[in-house]
Structures are given as C-alpha cells and as structure tokens.
Amino acid sequence: MKKTYQAENISCNNCANMIKASLTDDFGEIEVNLEATPKEVTLDIENDENEKKFISEMSELGFPIINK
C-alpha cells in the first residue's frame, strides 16, 4: 500500500538523493516531495514490519518521521 510520511530535516535534493540511494534497495521506488512543508516521503509499505523498519532507517539517516 502506498503511504506518505512527513519527515524532518529534509532540505534539498542532496537529502532526497541520500534517502533514495540508501533505501531504494529495501523499499523500492521512493518519492520525496520537496515542495511540501514538512517534506513528504512516499513509498509502498507492505506491512507493519516494513513500516517500522522504514521509520527506523529514516531516523538513522537523520530524517525522523513526524507522522505515522
């Protein structure tokens, strides 16, 4: 199911590219909306376990999710 999350600390294309490069192998296509405030990350989440893993990995990258 496609879900959109709001994340902190995403400020530019470099941030978006880091997220995509780091997480695409595990989560497939990832879209980052730099126009939204706060910034939005959209991807297909298969189950609760995947969602927890995504939220954890985003936090480790320095982009904590602020909505779930």
mmCIF file as Biopython writes it, N, C-alpha, C and O atoms, coordinates in Angstrom:
data_model
#
loop_
_atom_site.group_PDB
_atom_site.id
_atom_site.type_symbol
_atom_site.label_atom_id
_atom_site.label_alt_id
_atom_site.label_comp_id
_atom_site.label_asym_id
_atom_site.label_entity_id
_atom_site.label_seq_id
_atom_site.pdbx_PDB_ins_code
_atom_site.Cartn_x
_atom_site.Cartn_y
_atom_site.Cartn_z
_atom_site.occupancy
_atom_site.B_iso_or_equiv
_atom_site.auth_seq_id
_atom_site.auth_asym_id
_atom_site.pdbx_PDB_model_num
ATOM 1   N N  . MET A ? 1  ? 0.840  -1.166 0.000  1.0 0.0 1  A 1 
ATOM 2   C CA . MET A ? 1  ? 0.000  0.000  0.000  1.0 0.0 1  A 1 
ATOM 3   C C  . MET A ? 1  ? 0.892  1.239  0.000  1.0 0.0 1  A 1 
ATOM 4   O O  . MET A ? 1  ? 1.841  1.324  0.780  1.0 0.0 1  A 1 
ATOM 5   N N  . LYS A ? 2  ? 0.593  2.185  -0.862 1.0 0.0 2  A 1 
ATOM 6   C CA . LYS A ? 2  ? 1.367  3.415  -0.945 1.0 0.0 2  A 1 
ATOM 7   C C  . LYS A ? 2  ? 1.019  4.303  0.241  1.0 0.0 2  A 1 
ATOM 8   O O  . LYS A ? 2  ? -0.153 4.565  0.509  1.0 0.0 2  A 1 
ATOM 9   N N  . LYS A ? 3  ? 2.055  4.766  0.956  1.0 0.0 3  A 1 
ATOM 10  C CA . LYS A ? 3  ? 1.866  5.635  2.116  1.0 0.0 3  A 1 
ATOM 11  C C  . LYS A ? 3  ? 2.793  6.831  2.010  1.0 0.0 3  A 1 
ATOM 12  O O  . LYS A ? 3  ? 3.883  6.754  1.443  1.0 0.0 3  A 1 
ATOM 13  N N  . THR A ? 4  ? 2.328  7.946  2.573  1.0 0.0 4  A 1 
ATOM 14  C CA . THR A ? 4  ? 3.124  9.167  2.606  1.0 0.0 4  A 1 
ATOM 15  C C  . THR A ? 4  ? 3.419  9.526  4.050  1.0 0.0 4  A 1 
ATOM 16  O O  . THR A ? 4  ? 2.534  9.522  4.905  1.0 0.0 4  A 1 
ATOM 17  N N  . TYR A ? 5  ? 4.677  9.835  4.302  1.0 0.0 5  A 1 
ATOM 18  C CA . TYR A ? 5  ? 5.138  10.198 5.641  1.0 0.0 5  A 1 
ATOM 19  C C  . TYR A ? 5  ? 5.735  11.597 5.595  1.0 0.0 5  A 1 
ATOM 20  O O  . TYR A ? 5  ? 6.336  11.994 4.597  1.0 0.0 5  A 1 
ATOM 21  N N  . GLN A ? 6  ? 5.564  12.332 6.673  1.0 0.0 6  A 1 
ATOM 22  C CA . GLN A ? 6  ? 6.218  13.627 6.812  1.0 0.0 6  A 1 
ATOM 23  C C  . GLN A ? 6  ? 7.503  13.409 7.594  1.0 0.0 6  A 1 
ATOM 24  O O  . GLN A ? 6  ? 7.527  12.678 8.584  1.0 0.0 6  A 1 
ATOM 25  N N  . ALA A ? 7  ? 8.580  14.058 7.133  1.0 0.0 7  A 1 
ATOM 26  C CA . ALA A ? 7  ? 9.884  13.855 7.766  1.0 0.0 7  A 1 
ATOM 27  C C  . ALA A ? 7  ? 10.563 15.190 8.040  1.0 0.0 7  A 1 
ATOM 28  O O  . ALA A ? 7  ? 10.369 16.169 7.318  1.0 0.0 7  A 1 
ATOM 29  N N  . GLU A ? 8  ? 11.361 15.204 9.096  1.0 0.0 8  A 1 
ATOM 30  C CA . GLU A ? 8  ? 12.135 16.390 9.454  1.0 0.0 8  A 1 
ATOM 31  C C  . GLU A ? 8  ? 13.490 16.373 8.755  1.0 0.0 8  A 1 
ATOM 32  O O  . GLU A ? 8  ? 13.965 15.330 8.305  1.0 0.0 8  A 1 
ATOM 33  N N  . ASN A ? 9  ? 14.099 17.555 8.677  1.0 0.0 9  A 1 
ATOM 34  C CA . ASN A ? 9  ? 15.492 17.746 8.250  1.0 0.0 9  A 1 
ATOM 35  C C  . ASN A ? 9  ? 15.761 17.511 6.770  1.0 0.0 9  A 1 
ATOM 36  O O  . ASN A ? 9  ? 16.924 17.534 6.365  1.0 0.0 9  A 1 
ATOM 37  N N  . ILE A ? 10 ? 14.746 17.288 5.946  1.0 0.0 10 A 1 
ATOM 38  C CA . ILE A ? 10 ? 14.962 17.172 4.501  1.0 0.0 10 A 1 
ATOM 39  C C  . ILE A ? 10 ? 14.902 18.591 3.947  1.0 0.0 10 A 1 
ATOM 40  O O  . ILE A ? 10 ? 13.869 19.254 4.038  1.0 0.0 10 A 1 
ATOM 41  N N  . SER A ? 11 ? 16.017 19.055 3.371  1.0 0.0 11 A 1 
ATOM 42  C CA . SER A ? 11 ? 16.049 20.450 2.947  1.0 0.0 11 A 1 
ATOM 43  C C  . SER A ? 11 ? 16.371 20.654 1.468  1.0 0.0 11 A 1 
ATOM 44  O O  . SER A ? 11 ? 16.145 21.739 0.931  1.0 0.0 11 A 1 
ATOM 45  N N  . CYS A ? 12 ? 16.895 19.623 0.805  1.0 0.0 12 A 1 
ATOM 46  C CA . CYS A ? 12 ? 17.341 19.843 -0.570 1.0 0.0 12 A 1 
ATOM 47  C C  . CYS A ? 12 ? 17.384 18.526 -1.349 1.0 0.0 12 A 1 
ATOM 48  O O  . CYS A ? 12 ? 17.082 17.457 -0.818 1.0 0.0 12 A 1 
ATOM 49  N N  . ASN A ? 13 ? 17.766 18.637 -2.613 1.0 0.0 13 A 1 
ATOM 50  C CA . ASN A ? 13 ? 17.877 17.448 -3.467 1.0 0.0 13 A 1 
ATOM 51  C C  . ASN A ? 13 ? 18.916 16.462 -2.959 1.0 0.0 13 A 1 
ATOM 52  O O  . ASN A ? 13 ? 18.756 15.253 -3.126 1.0 0.0 13 A 1 
ATOM 53  N N  . ASN A ? 14 ? 19.986 16.966 -2.337 1.0 0.0 14 A 1 
ATOM 54  C CA . ASN A ? 14 ? 21.001 16.052 -1.803 1.0 0.0 14 A 1 
ATOM 55  C C  . ASN A ? 14 ? 20.406 15.153 -0.732 1.0 0.0 14 A 1 
ATOM 56  O O  . ASN A ? 14 ? 20.712 13.962 -0.679 1.0 0.0 14 A 1 
ATOM 57  N N  . CYS A ? 15 ? 19.556 15.717 0.125  1.0 0.0 15 A 1 
ATOM 58  C CA . CYS A ? 15 ? 18.881 14.916 1.155  1.0 0.0 15 A 1 
ATOM 59  C C  . CYS A ? 15 ? 17.988 13.867 0.492  1.0 0.0 15 A 1 
ATOM 60  O O  . CYS A ? 15 ? 18.014 12.692 0.861  1.0 0.0 15 A 1 
ATOM 61  N N  . ALA A ? 16 ? 17.204 14.304 -0.485 1.0 0.0 16 A 1 
ATOM 62  C CA . ALA A ? 16 ? 16.303 13.391 -1.188 1.0 0.0 16 A 1 
ATOM 63  C C  . ALA A ? 16 ? 17.089 12.270 -1.859 1.0 0.0 16 A 1 
ATOM 64  O O  . ALA A ? 16 ? 16.688 11.107 -1.802 1.0 0.0 16 A 1 
ATOM 65  N N  . ASN A ? 17 ? 18.205 12.615 -2.495 1.0 0.0 17 A 1 
ATOM 66  C CA . ASN A ? 17 ? 19.024 11.605 -3.167 1.0 0.0 17 A 1 
ATOM 67  C C  . ASN A ? 17 ? 19.638 10.623 -2.176 1.0 0.0 17 A 1 
ATOM 68  O O  . ASN A ? 17 ? 19.751 9.435  -2.477 1.0 0.0 17 A 1 
ATOM 69  N N  . MET A ? 18 ? 20.036 11.102 -0.997 1.0 0.0 18 A 1 
ATOM 70  C CA . MET A ? 18 ? 20.594 10.210 0.021  1.0 0.0 18 A 1 
ATOM 71  C C  . MET A ? 18 ? 19.541 9.215  0.488  1.0 0.0 18 A 1 
ATOM 72  O O  . MET A ? 18 ? 19.830 8.029  0.650  1.0 0.0 18 A 1 
ATOM 73  N N  . ILE A ? 19 ? 18.319 9.696  0.705  1.0 0.0 19 A 1 
ATOM 74  C CA . ILE A ? 19 ? 17.227 8.814  1.130  1.0 0.0 19 A 1 
ATOM 75  C C  . ILE A ? 19 ? 16.991 7.742  0.071  1.0 0.0 19 A 1 
ATOM 76  O O  . ILE A ? 19 ? 16.912 6.553  0.383  1.0 0.0 19 A 1 
ATOM 77  N N  . LYS A ? 20 ? 16.879 8.173  -1.175 1.0 0.0 20 A 1 
ATOM 78  C CA . LYS A ? 20 ? 16.622 7.224  -2.261 1.0 0.0 20 A 1 
ATOM 79  C C  . LYS A ? 20 ? 17.760 6.216  -2.408 1.0 0.0 20 A 1 
ATOM 80  O O  . LYS A ? 20 ? 17.512 5.017  -2.543 1.0 0.0 20 A 1 
ATOM 81  N N  . ALA A ? 21 ? 18.999 6.690  -2.382 1.0 0.0 21 A 1 
ATOM 82  C CA . ALA A ? 21 ? 20.152 5.800  -2.552 1.0 0.0 21 A 1 
ATOM 83  C C  . ALA A ? 21 ? 20.262 4.802  -1.404 1.0 0.0 21 A 1 
ATOM 84  O O  . ALA A ? 21 ? 20.648 3.652  -1.610 1.0 0.0 21 A 1 
ATOM 85  N N  . SER A ? 22 ? 19.926 5.239  -0.208 1.0 0.0 22 A 1 
ATOM 86  C CA . SER A ? 22 ? 20.071 4.376  0.967  1.0 0.0 22 A 1 
ATOM 87  C C  . SER A ? 22 ? 18.945 3.368  1.118  1.0 0.0 22 A 1 
ATOM 88  O O  . SER A ? 22 ? 19.161 2.277  1.644  1.0 0.0 22 A 1 
ATOM 89  N N  . LEU A ? 23 ? 17.746 3.715  0.666  1.0 0.0 23 A 1 
ATOM 90  C CA . LEU A ? 23 ? 16.580 2.897  0.990  1.0 0.0 23 A 1 
ATOM 91  C C  . LEU A ? 23 ? 15.902 2.213  -0.192 1.0 0.0 23 A 1 
ATOM 92  O O  . LEU A ? 23 ? 15.057 1.342  0.017  1.0 0.0 23 A 1 
ATOM 93  N N  . THR A ? 24 ? 16.241 2.576  -1.418 1.0 0.0 24 A 1 
ATOM 94  C CA . THR A ? 24 ? 15.563 2.006  -2.583 1.0 0.0 24 A 1 
ATOM 95  C C  . THR A ? 24 ? 15.720 0.491  -2.666 1.0 0.0 24 A 1 
ATOM 96  O O  . THR A ? 24 ? 14.771 -0.202 -3.033 1.0 0.0 24 A 1 
ATOM 97  N N  . ASP A ? 25 ? 16.888 -0.035 -2.335 1.0 0.0 25 A 1 
ATOM 98  C CA . ASP A ? 25 ? 17.093 -1.491 -2.408 1.0 0.0 25 A 1 
ATOM 99  C C  . ASP A ? 25 ? 16.144 -2.245 -1.481 1.0 0.0 25 A 1 
ATOM 100 O O  . ASP A ? 25 ? 15.674 -3.330 -1.823 1.0 0.0 25 A 1 
ATOM 101 N N  . ASP A ? 26 ? 15.861 -1.678 -0.316 1.0 0.0 26 A 1 
ATOM 102 C CA . ASP A ? 26 ? 14.982 -2.343 0.654  1.0 0.0 26 A 1 
ATOM 103 C C  . ASP A ? 26 ? 13.503 -2.058 0.433  1.0 0.0 26 A 1 
ATOM 104 O O  . ASP A ? 26 ? 12.656 -2.895 0.747  1.0 0.0 26 A 1 
ATOM 105 N N  . PHE A ? 27 ? 13.184 -0.876 -0.108 1.0 0.0 27 A 1 
ATOM 106 C CA . PHE A ? 27 ? 11.786 -0.449 -0.137 1.0 0.0 27 A 1 
ATOM 107 C C  . PHE A ? 27 ? 11.250 -0.129 -1.526 1.0 0.0 27 A 1 
ATOM 108 O O  . PHE A ? 27 ? 10.085 0.247  -1.652 1.0 0.0 27 A 1 
ATOM 109 N N  . GLY A ? 28 ? 12.054 -0.265 -2.564 1.0 0.0 28 A 1 
ATOM 110 C CA . GLY A ? 28 ? 11.585 0.033  -3.910 1.0 0.0 28 A 1 
ATOM 111 C C  . GLY A ? 28 ? 11.577 1.528  -4.173 1.0 0.0 28 A 1 
ATOM 112 O O  . GLY A ? 28 ? 12.289 2.290  -3.519 1.0 0.0 28 A 1 
ATOM 113 N N  . GLU A ? 29 ? 10.766 1.939  -5.136 1.0 0.0 29 A 1 
ATOM 114 C CA . GLU A ? 29 ? 10.722 3.343  -5.540 1.0 0.0 29 A 1 
ATOM 115 C C  . GLU A ? 29 ? 10.274 4.235  -4.386 1.0 0.0 29 A 1 
ATOM 116 O O  . GLU A ? 29 ? 9.293  3.948  -3.701 1.0 0.0 29 A 1 
ATOM 117 N N  . ILE A ? 30 ? 11.011 5.315  -4.190 1.0 0.0 30 A 1 
ATOM 118 C CA . ILE A ? 30 ? 10.713 6.278  -3.135 1.0 0.0 30 A 1 
ATOM 119 C C  . ILE A ? 30 ? 10.597 7.654  -3.776 1.0 0.0 30 A 1 
ATOM 120 O O  . ILE A ? 30 ? 11.460 8.061  -4.554 1.0 0.0 30 A 1 
ATOM 121 N N  . GLU A ? 31 ? 9.525  8.366  -3.445 1.0 0.0 31 A 1 
ATOM 122 C CA . GLU A ? 31 ? 9.325  9.731  -3.923 1.0 0.0 31 A 1 
ATOM 123 C C  . GLU A ? 31 ? 9.515  10.681 -2.751 1.0 0.0 31 A 1 
ATOM 124 O O  . GLU A ? 31 ? 9.014  10.429 -1.655 1.0 0.0 31 A 1 
ATOM 125 N N  . VAL A ? 32 ? 10.244 11.783 -2.982 1.0 0.0 32 A 1 
ATOM 126 C CA . VAL A ? 32 ? 10.434 12.800 -1.954 1.0 0.0 32 A 1 
ATOM 127 C C  . VAL A ? 32 ? 9.875  14.111 -2.492 1.0 0.0 32 A 1 
ATOM 128 O O  . VAL A ? 32 ? 10.323 14.604 -3.527 1.0 0.0 32 A 1 
ATOM 129 N N  . ASN A ? 33 ? 8.897  14.673 -1.789 1.0 0.0 33 A 1 
ATOM 130 C CA . ASN A ? 33 ? 8.274  15.929 -2.193 1.0 0.0 33 A 1 
ATOM 131 C C  . ASN A ? 33 ? 8.936  17.070 -1.434 1.0 0.0 33 A 1 
ATOM 132 O O  . ASN A ? 33 ? 8.681  17.269 -0.246 1.0 0.0 33 A 1 
ATOM 133 N N  . LEU A ? 34 ? 9.791  17.819 -2.134 1.0 0.0 34 A 1 
ATOM 134 C CA . LEU A ? 34 ? 10.498 18.938 -1.516 1.0 0.0 34 A 1 
ATOM 135 C C  . LEU A ? 34 ? 9.647  20.201 -1.471 1.0 0.0 34 A 1 
ATOM 136 O O  . LEU A ? 34 ? 10.033 21.182 -0.836 1.0 0.0 34 A 1 
ATOM 137 N N  . GLU A ? 35 ? 8.496  20.189 -2.136 1.0 0.0 35 A 1 
ATOM 138 C CA . GLU A ? 35 ? 7.610  21.354 -2.148 1.0 0.0 35 A 1 
ATOM 139 C C  . GLU A ? 35 ? 6.724  21.410 -0.910 1.0 0.0 35 A 1 
ATOM 140 O O  . GLU A ? 35 ? 6.268  22.486 -0.524 1.0 0.0 35 A 1 
ATOM 141 N N  . ALA A ? 36 ? 6.481  20.281 -0.295 1.0 0.0 36 A 1 
ATOM 142 C CA . ALA A ? 36 ? 5.588  20.214 0.872  1.0 0.0 36 A 1 
ATOM 143 C C  . ALA A ? 36 ? 6.313  20.718 2.117  1.0 0.0 36 A 1 
ATOM 144 O O  . ALA A ? 36 ? 7.540  20.672 2.208  1.0 0.0 36 A 1 
ATOM 145 N N  . THR A ? 37 ? 5.520  21.200 3.070  1.0 0.0 37 A 1 
ATOM 146 C CA . THR A ? 37 ? 6.065  21.595 4.372  1.0 0.0 37 A 1 
ATOM 147 C C  . THR A ? 37 ? 5.198  20.984 5.444  1.0 0.0 37 A 1 
ATOM 148 O O  . THR A ? 37 ? 4.023  21.341 5.538  1.0 0.0 37 A 1 
ATOM 149 N N  . PRO A ? 38 ? 5.714  20.075 6.262  1.0 0.0 38 A 1 
ATOM 150 C CA . PRO A ? 38 ? 7.049  19.481 6.181  1.0 0.0 38 A 1 
ATOM 151 C C  . PRO A ? 38 ? 7.192  18.590 4.951  1.0 0.0 38 A 1 
ATOM 152 O O  . PRO A ? 38 ? 6.203  18.220 4.317  1.0 0.0 38 A 1 
ATOM 153 N N  . LYS A ? 39 ? 8.420  18.259 4.630  1.0 0.0 39 A 1 
ATOM 154 C CA . LYS A ? 39 ? 8.706  17.447 3.441  1.0 0.0 39 A 1 
ATOM 155 C C  . LYS A ? 39 ? 8.065  16.070 3.558  1.0 0.0 39 A 1 
ATOM 156 O O  . LYS A ? 39 ? 7.918  15.527 4.653  1.0 0.0 39 A 1 
ATOM 157 N N  . GLU A ? 40 ? 7.684  15.512 2.401  1.0 0.0 40 A 1 
ATOM 158 C CA . GLU A ? 40 ? 6.971  14.232 2.381  1.0 0.0 40 A 1 
ATOM 159 C C  . GLU A ? 40 ? 7.759  13.169 1.627  1.0 0.0 40 A 1 
ATOM 160 O O  . GLU A ? 40 ? 8.406  13.440 0.616  1.0 0.0 40 A 1 
ATOM 161 N N  . VAL A ? 41 ? 7.681  11.958 2.151  1.0 0.0 41 A 1 
ATOM 162 C CA . VAL A ? 41 ? 8.311  10.795 1.526  1.0 0.0 41 A 1 
ATOM 163 C C  . VAL A ? 41 ? 7.210  9.770  1.279  1.0 0.0 41 A 1 
ATOM 164 O O  . VAL A ? 41 ? 6.491  9.388  2.203  1.0 0.0 41 A 1 
ATOM 165 N N  . THR A ? 42 ? 7.080  9.325  0.028  1.0 0.0 42 A 1 
ATOM 166 C CA . THR A ? 42 ? 6.025  8.387  -0.349 1.0 0.0 42 A 1 
ATOM 167 C C  . THR A ? 42 ? 6.656  7.110  -0.901 1.0 0.0 42 A 1 
ATOM 168 O O  . THR A ? 42 ? 7.586  7.152  -1.706 1.0 0.0 42 A 1 
ATOM 169 N N  . LEU A ? 43 ? 6.124  5.976  -0.446 1.0 0.0 43 A 1 
ATOM 170 C CA . LEU A ? 43 ? 6.610  4.680  -0.912 1.0 0.0 43 A 1 
ATOM 171 C C  . LEU A ? 43 ? 5.565  3.618  -0.629 1.0 0.0 43 A 1 
ATOM 172 O O  . LEU A ? 43 ? 4.600  3.854  0.097  1.0 0.0 43 A 1 
ATOM 173 N N  . ASP A ? 44 ? 5.773  2.435  -1.219 1.0 0.0 44 A 1 
ATOM 174 C CA . ASP A ? 44 ? 4.894  1.297  -0.962 1.0 0.0 44 A 1 
ATOM 175 C C  . ASP A ? 44 ? 5.367  0.584  0.295  1.0 0.0 44 A 1 
ATOM 176 O O  . ASP A ? 44 ? 6.515  0.148  0.380  1.0 0.0 44 A 1 
ATOM 177 N N  . ILE A ? 45 ? 4.475  0.470  1.266  1.0 0.0 45 A 1 
ATOM 178 C CA . ILE A ? 45 ? 4.764  -0.250 2.508  1.0 0.0 45 A 1 
ATOM 179 C C  . ILE A ? 45 ? 3.904  -1.505 2.510  1.0 0.0 45 A 1 
ATOM 180 O O  . ILE A ? 45 ? 2.680  -1.426 2.411  1.0 0.0 45 A 1 
ATOM 181 N N  . GLU A ? 46 ? 4.549  -2.668 2.623  1.0 0.0 46 A 1 
ATOM 182 C CA . GLU A ? 46 ? 3.838  -3.942 2.520  1.0 0.0 46 A 1 
ATOM 183 C C  . GLU A ? 46 ? 3.145  -4.357 3.805  1.0 0.0 46 A 1 
ATOM 184 O O  . GLU A ? 46 ? 2.069  -4.953 3.767  1.0 0.0 46 A 1 
ATOM 185 N N  . ASN A ? 47 ? 3.762  -4.043 4.959  1.0 0.0 47 A 1 
ATOM 186 C CA . ASN A ? 47 ? 3.201  -4.498 6.232  1.0 0.0 47 A 1 
ATOM 187 C C  . ASN A ? 47 ? 3.762  -3.663 7.381  1.0 0.0 47 A 1 
ATOM 188 O O  . ASN A ? 47 ? 4.609  -2.795 7.170  1.0 0.0 47 A 1 
ATOM 189 N N  . ASP A ? 48 ? 3.285  -3.931 8.594  1.0 0.0 48 A 1 
ATOM 190 C CA . ASP A ? 48 ? 3.718  -3.167 9.766  1.0 0.0 48 A 1 
ATOM 191 C C  . ASP A ? 48 ? 5.211  -3.317 10.027 1.0 0.0 48 A 1 
ATOM 192 O O  . ASP A ? 48 ? 5.869  -2.367 10.450 1.0 0.0 48 A 1 
ATOM 193 N N  . GLU A ? 49 ? 5.743  -4.501 9.779  1.0 0.0 49 A 1 
ATOM 194 C CA . GLU A ? 49 ? 7.171  -4.736 9.998  1.0 0.0 49 A 1 
ATOM 195 C C  . GLU A ? 49 ? 8.009  -3.860 9.071  1.0 0.0 49 A 1 
ATOM 196 O O  . GLU A ? 49 ? 8.997  -3.262 9.499  1.0 0.0 49 A 1 
ATOM 197 N N  . ASN A ? 50 ? 7.611  -3.786 7.798  1.0 0.0 50 A 1 
ATOM 198 C CA . ASN A ? 50 ? 8.308  -2.925 6.840  1.0 0.0 50 A 1 
ATOM 199 C C  . ASN A ? 50 ? 8.208  -1.464 7.245  1.0 0.0 50 A 1 
ATOM 200 O O  . ASN A ? 50 ? 9.172  -0.710 7.116  1.0 0.0 50 A 1 
ATOM 201 N N  . GLU A ? 51 ? 7.042  -1.066 7.734  1.0 0.0 51 A 1 
ATOM 202 C CA . GLU A ? 51 ? 6.847  0.317  8.150  1.0 0.0 51 A 1 
ATOM 203 C C  . GLU A ? 51 ? 7.779  0.666  9.313  1.0 0.0 51 A 1 
ATOM 204 O O  . GLU A ? 51 ? 8.406  1.725  9.309  1.0 0.0 51 A 1 
ATOM 205 N N  . LYS A ? 52 ? 7.869  -0.209 10.293 1.0 0.0 52 A 1 
ATOM 206 C CA . LYS A ? 52 ? 8.760  0.025  11.438 1.0 0.0 52 A 1 
ATOM 207 C C  . LYS A ? 52 ? 10.209 0.121  10.973 1.0 0.0 52 A 1 
ATOM 208 O O  . LYS A ? 52 ? 10.962 0.972  11.448 1.0 0.0 52 A 1 
ATOM 209 N N  . LYS A ? 53 ? 10.600 -0.753 10.045 1.0 0.0 53 A 1 
ATOM 210 C CA . LYS A ? 53 ? 11.967 -0.739 9.519  1.0 0.0 53 A 1 
ATOM 211 C C  . LYS A ? 53 ? 12.242 0.573  8.784  1.0 0.0 53 A 1 
ATOM 212 O O  . LYS A ? 53 ? 13.306 1.169  8.957  1.0 0.0 53 A 1 
ATOM 213 N N  . PHE A ? 54 ? 11.295 1.023  7.967  1.0 0.0 54 A 1 
ATOM 214 C CA . PHE A ? 54 ? 11.455 2.278  7.230  1.0 0.0 54 A 1 
ATOM 215 C C  . PHE A ? 54 ? 11.605 3.454  8.192  1.0 0.0 54 A 1 
ATOM 216 O O  . PHE A ? 54 ? 12.504 4.280  8.030  1.0 0.0 54 A 1 
ATOM 217 N N  . ILE A ? 55 ? 10.733 3.531  9.185  1.0 0.0 55 A 1 
ATOM 218 C CA . ILE A ? 55 ? 10.780 4.633  10.153 1.0 0.0 55 A 1 
ATOM 219 C C  . ILE A ? 55 ? 12.115 4.629  10.897 1.0 0.0 55 A 1 
ATOM 220 O O  . ILE A ? 55 ? 12.710 5.685  11.118 1.0 0.0 55 A 1 
ATOM 221 N N  . SER A ? 56 ? 12.577 3.457  11.277 1.0 0.0 56 A 1 
ATOM 222 C CA . SER A ? 56 ? 13.853 3.333  11.976 1.0 0.0 56 A 1 
ATOM 223 C C  . SER A ? 56 ? 15.019 3.770  11.088 1.0 0.0 56 A 1 
ATOM 224 O O  . SER A ? 56 ? 15.900 4.504  11.536 1.0 0.0 56 A 1 
ATOM 225 N N  . GLU A ? 57 ? 15.024 3.325  9.844  1.0 0.0 57 A 1 
ATOM 226 C CA . GLU A ? 57 ? 16.122 3.664  8.938  1.0 0.0 57 A 1 
ATOM 227 C C  . GLU A ? 57 ? 16.124 5.147  8.586  1.0 0.0 57 A 1 
ATOM 228 O O  . GLU A ? 57 ? 17.192 5.744  8.447  1.0 0.0 57 A 1 
ATOM 229 N N  . MET A ? 58 ? 14.949 5.748  8.440  1.0 0.0 58 A 1 
ATOM 230 C CA . MET A ? 58 ? 14.881 7.193  8.197  1.0 0.0 58 A 1 
ATOM 231 C C  . MET A ? 58 ? 15.489 7.950  9.375  1.0 0.0 58 A 1 
ATOM 232 O O  . MET A ? 58 ? 16.227 8.915  9.179  1.0 0.0 58 A 1 
ATOM 233 N N  . SER A ? 59 ? 15.184 7.522  10.581 1.0 0.0 59 A 1 
ATOM 234 C CA . SER A ? 59 ? 15.733 8.162  11.774 1.0 0.0 59 A 1 
ATOM 235 C C  . SER A ? 59 ? 17.255 8.022  11.814 1.0 0.0 59 A 1 
ATOM 236 O O  . SER A ? 59 ? 17.962 8.976  12.140 1.0 0.0 59 A 1 
ATOM 237 N N  . GLU A ? 60 ? 17.754 6.833  11.481 1.0 0.0 60 A 1 
ATOM 238 C CA . GLU A ? 60 ? 19.201 6.598  11.456 1.0 0.0 60 A 1 
ATOM 239 C C  . GLU A ? 60 ? 19.898 7.498  10.438 1.0 0.0 60 A 1 
ATOM 240 O O  . GLU A ? 60 ? 21.045 7.897  10.641 1.0 0.0 60 A 1 
ATOM 241 N N  . LEU A ? 61 ? 19.208 7.816  9.346  1.0 0.0 61 A 1 
ATOM 242 C CA . LEU A ? 61 ? 19.774 8.705  8.328  1.0 0.0 61 A 1 
ATOM 243 C C  . LEU A ? 61 ? 19.718 10.174 8.750  1.0 0.0 61 A 1 
ATOM 244 O O  . LEU A ? 61 ? 20.336 11.028 8.114  1.0 0.0 61 A 1 
ATOM 245 N N  . GLY A ? 62 ? 18.979 10.470 9.824  1.0 0.0 62 A 1 
ATOM 246 C CA . GLY A ? 62 ? 18.858 11.847 10.299 1.0 0.0 62 A 1 
ATOM 247 C C  . GLY A ? 62 ? 17.601 12.550 9.841  1.0 0.0 62 A 1 
ATOM 248 O O  . GLY A ? 62 ? 17.505 13.774 9.919  1.0 0.0 62 A 1 
ATOM 249 N N  . PHE A ? 63 ? 16.618 11.768 9.356  1.0 0.0 63 A 1 
ATOM 250 C CA . PHE A ? 63 ? 15.358 12.321 8.877  1.0 0.0 63 A 1 
ATOM 251 C C  . PHE A ? 63 ? 14.185 11.663 9.605  1.0 0.0 63 A 1 
ATOM 252 O O  . PHE A ? 63 ? 13.460 10.865 9.010  1.0 0.0 63 A 1 
ATOM 253 N N  . PRO A ? 64 ? 13.993 11.987 10.882 1.0 0.0 64 A 1 
ATOM 254 C CA . PRO A ? 64 ? 12.928 11.315 11.639 1.0 0.0 64 A 1 
ATOM 255 C C  . PRO A ? 64 ? 11.538 11.584 11.066 1.0 0.0 64 A 1 
ATOM 256 O O  . PRO A ? 64 ? 11.234 12.689 10.618 1.0 0.0 64 A 1 
ATOM 257 N N  . ILE A ? 65 ? 10.715 10.556 11.094 1.0 0.0 65 A 1 
ATOM 258 C CA . ILE A ? 65 ? 9.323  10.656 10.649 1.0 0.0 65 A 1 
ATOM 259 C C  . ILE A ? 65 ? 8.521  11.330 11.759 1.0 0.0 65 A 1 
ATOM 260 O O  . ILE A ? 65 ? 8.639  10.971 12.930 1.0 0.0 65 A 1 
ATOM 261 N N  . ILE A ? 66 ? 7.698  12.319 11.375 1.0 0.0 66 A 1 
ATOM 262 C CA . ILE A ? 66 ? 6.923  13.044 12.387 1.0 0.0 66 A 1 
ATOM 263 C C  . ILE A ? 66 ? 5.442  12.697 12.358 1.0 0.0 66 A 1 
ATOM 264 O O  . ILE A ? 66 ? 4.680  13.193 13.188 1.0 0.0 66 A 1 
ATOM 265 N N  . ASN A ? 67 ? 5.022  11.858 11.423 1.0 0.0 67 A 1 
ATOM 266 C CA . ASN A ? 67 ? 3.651  11.335 11.433 1.0 0.0 67 A 1 
ATOM 267 C C  . ASN A ? 67 ? 3.700  9.865  11.076 1.0 0.0 67 A 1 
ATOM 268 O O  . ASN A ? 67 ? 4.589  9.428  10.346 1.0 0.0 67 A 1 
ATOM 269 N N  . LYS A ? 68 ? 2.750  9.100  11.585 1.0 0.0 68 A 1 
ATOM 270 C CA . LYS A ? 68 ? 2.732  7.658  11.308 1.0 0.0 68 A 1 
ATOM 271 C C  . LYS A ? 68 ? 1.357  7.233  10.890 1.0 0.0 68 A 1 
ATOM 272 O O  . LYS A ? 68 ? 1.133  6.055  10.613 1.0 0.0 68 A 1 
#
